[in-house]
Amino acid sequence: MDQQHPWPVDLTAAVAAVRIAPNVTLRIEGFPGPDRRSHQDTTVSPEPRKFGLFRNALKTSVYPSGTTIFREGDHGHSMFAIKRGRVAIMVDGTTVDTLTEEEIFGEMALLEHATRTATVATLEETELVEIDEPQFYTLVRQNPHFALQLMQLLSERLRRADALYRRSQAQEQ
């Protein structure tokens, strides 16, 4: 691991190559190529929770119903996209959200190099695409729409958490 960068050295070399030859396309094993839309198409999805980018991913894992994917407090080094199935997002044992096909989870621990803030368990047989840090950064560089959609999703989740916090404060008073 390079001391100056939080990603592996081979990814650092790939980034340097892209700077030298900006028309180079990097490929990630198991993922379709970059979004082929025109550069003028910068609109963000009307459904920020749905990430269709992963629907054709080849490298997936299938989990039976009731499987815990990770627990609150675990260290996180990857995020997940749901190819099919449903998962429950739980905080302190309480389900706070249910996610379905084309939705993602686990991005906060990946982005912040922090522990997981929730427990995630499958509600039915679920097929997941695991995205590690090098894959994530390549996706962000190759697909600006993905980065914009992720920002919109994080903003939505922050607003929802803020509303829940305000409601809990109002109930205490």
C-alpha positions as CSV (number, residue, x, y, z in Angstrom):
1,M,0.0,0.0,0.0
2,D,1.4,3.4,-1.0
3,Q,1.8,5.7,2.0
4,Q,0.5,8.7,0.1
5,H,-2.7,7.2,-1.2
6,P,-5.4,5.1,0.4
7,W,-5.6,2.8,-2.6
8,P,-3.3,0.0,-3.8
9,V,-0.2,1.0,-5.8
10,D,-1.5,-0.6,-9.0
11,L,-4.6,1.6,-8.9
12,T,-2.3,4.6,-8.4
13,A,-0.4,3.6,-11.6
14,A,-3.7,3.2,-13.4
15,V,-4.8,6.7,-12.3
16,A,-1.5,8.1,-13.6
17,A,-2.0,6.4,-16.9
18,V,-5.4,7.9,-17.3
19,R,-4.0,11.4,-16.6
20,I,-1.4,10.8,-19.4
21,A,-3.9,9.2,-21.8
22,P,-7.4,10.5,-20.9
23,N,-9.1,8.4,-23.6
24,V,-8.0,5.1,-22.0
25,T,-10.8,3.0,-20.7
26,L,-10.2,0.9,-17.6
27,R,-12.2,-2.3,-17.2
28,I,-13.1,-3.9,-14.0
29,E,-13.5,-7.7,-14.1
30,G,-17.2,-8.7,-13.6
31,F,-18.6,-5.2,-14.4
32,P,-19.9,-3.8,-17.7
33,G,-17.9,-1.0,-19.4
34,P,-18.4,2.6,-18.6
35,D,-21.7,4.3,-19.3
36,R,-21.9,5.1,-23.0
37,R,-24.2,8.2,-22.7
38,S,-23.0,11.5,-24.1
39,H,-21.0,13.8,-21.9
40,Q,-23.9,16.3,-22.1
41,D,-26.2,13.9,-20.2
42,T,-25.5,14.9,-16.6
43,T,-29.1,14.4,-15.3
44,V,-29.4,12.5,-12.1
45,S,-31.8,9.6,-11.9
46,P,-35.4,10.4,-10.8
47,E,-35.0,7.3,-8.6
48,P,-31.7,7.9,-6.7
49,R,-32.0,4.6,-4.9
50,K,-31.9,2.5,-8.0
51,F,-28.4,1.8,-9.4
52,G,-29.0,-0.1,-12.7
53,L,-25.3,0.0,-13.3
54,F,-24.9,-3.3,-11.5
55,R,-27.7,-5.3,-13.0
56,N,-25.4,-7.0,-15.5
57,A,-22.5,-7.7,-13.1
58,L,-21.1,-11.2,-13.6
59,K,-19.4,-11.6,-10.2
60,T,-22.1,-12.1,-7.6
61,S,-22.8,-14.0,-4.4
62,V,-26.1,-15.5,-3.4
63,Y,-27.2,-15.5,0.3
64,P,-30.2,-17.4,1.7
65,S,-32.9,-15.7,3.6
66,G,-31.9,-14.7,7.1
67,T,-28.2,-14.3,6.4
68,T,-26.4,-11.4,8.1
69,I,-24.2,-9.6,5.5
70,F,-22.5,-7.5,8.1
71,R,-23.1,-6.2,11.7
72,E,-23.2,-2.7,13.2
73,G,-19.6,-2.0,14.4
74,D,-17.9,-4.3,11.8
75,H,-15.0,-2.8,9.8
76,G,-16.2,-2.2,6.3
77,H,-14.0,-2.4,3.2
78,S,-16.7,-2.8,0.5
79,M,-20.2,-1.8,-0.4
80,F,-22.9,-3.9,-2.0
81,A,-25.5,-3.6,-4.8
82,I,-28.6,-5.8,-4.8
83,K,-29.0,-7.7,-8.0
84,R,-32.1,-9.5,-6.8
85,G,-33.8,-10.0,-3.4
86,R,-34.4,-7.8,-0.3
87,V,-32.4,-6.8,2.8
88,A,-33.3,-5.2,6.1
89,I,-31.2,-2.3,7.4
90,M,-31.2,-2.4,11.2
91,V,-29.8,0.0,13.8
92,D,-29.8,-1.1,17.5
93,G,-32.0,-4.1,16.5
94,T,-34.7,-1.9,14.9
95,T,-35.4,-2.1,11.1
96,V,-35.0,1.4,9.7
97,D,-35.1,0.6,6.0
98,T,-35.7,-2.2,3.5
99,L,-33.8,-2.2,0.3
100,T,-34.6,-4.1,-2.9
101,E,-33.2,-4.8,-6.4
102,E,-30.7,-2.2,-7.8
103,E,-30.2,-0.5,-4.4
104,I,-26.9,-0.2,-2.7
105,F,-25.7,-0.3,0.9
106,G,-22.5,-0.2,2.9
107,E,-21.1,2.8,1.1
108,M,-20.5,4.9,4.2
109,A,-18.0,2.5,5.7
110,L,-16.2,2.3,2.4
111,L,-16.1,6.0,1.9
112,E,-15.0,6.9,5.4
113,H,-12.8,3.9,6.3
114,A,-15.0,3.5,9.4
115,T,-17.1,0.9,11.1
116,R,-20.5,-0.1,9.9
117,T,-23.4,2.0,11.3
118,A,-26.0,-0.7,10.8
119,T,-26.6,-4.4,10.5
120,V,-27.8,-5.8,7.2
121,A,-29.7,-9.1,6.8
122,T,-31.4,-10.7,3.9
123,L,-35.2,-11.0,4.0
124,E,-35.3,-13.6,1.2
125,E,-32.7,-15.3,-1.1
126,T,-30.6,-12.3,-2.3
127,E,-28.0,-11.9,-4.9
128,L,-25.4,-9.3,-4.2
129,V,-22.6,-7.6,-6.1
130,E,-19.7,-6.6,-3.8
131,I,-17.8,-3.5,-4.7
132,D,-14.4,-3.0,-3.1
133,E,-12.5,0.3,-2.9
134,P,-10.5,0.1,-6.1
135,Q,-13.6,-0.9,-8.0
136,F,-15.6,1.9,-6.4
137,Y,-13.0,4.6,-7.4
138,T,-12.8,3.3,-10.9
139,L,-16.6,3.4,-11.2
140,V,-16.7,7.0,-9.9
141,R,-14.0,8.0,-12.5
142,Q,-15.5,6.2,-15.4
143,N,-19.1,7.0,-14.7
144,P,-19.9,10.5,-13.5
145,H,-23.6,9.7,-13.4
146,F,-22.8,7.0,-10.8
147,A,-21.0,9.6,-8.6
148,L,-23.9,12.1,-9.0
149,Q,-26.5,9.5,-8.2
150,L,-24.5,8.4,-5.1
151,M,-24.4,12.0,-3.9
152,Q,-28.1,12.3,-4.4
153,L,-28.7,9.0,-2.5
154,L,-26.5,10.1,0.4
155,S,-28.3,13.4,0.6
156,E,-31.7,11.6,0.7
157,R,-30.4,9.3,3.5
158,L,-29.1,12.3,5.4
159,R,-32.4,14.2,5.2
160,R,-34.3,11.0,6.3
161,A,-31.9,10.6,9.3
162,D,-32.3,14.3,10.2
163,A,-36.1,14.0,10.1
164,L,-36.0,10.9,12.4
165,Y,-33.7,12.7,14.8
166,R,-36.0,15.8,14.9
167,R,-39.0,13.6,15.5
168,S,-37.3,11.8,18.3
169,Q,-36.3,15.1,19.9
170,A,-39.8,16.4,19.6
171,Q,-41.2,13.3,21.3
172,E,-38.8,13.7,24.2
173,Q,-40.0,17.2,25.0
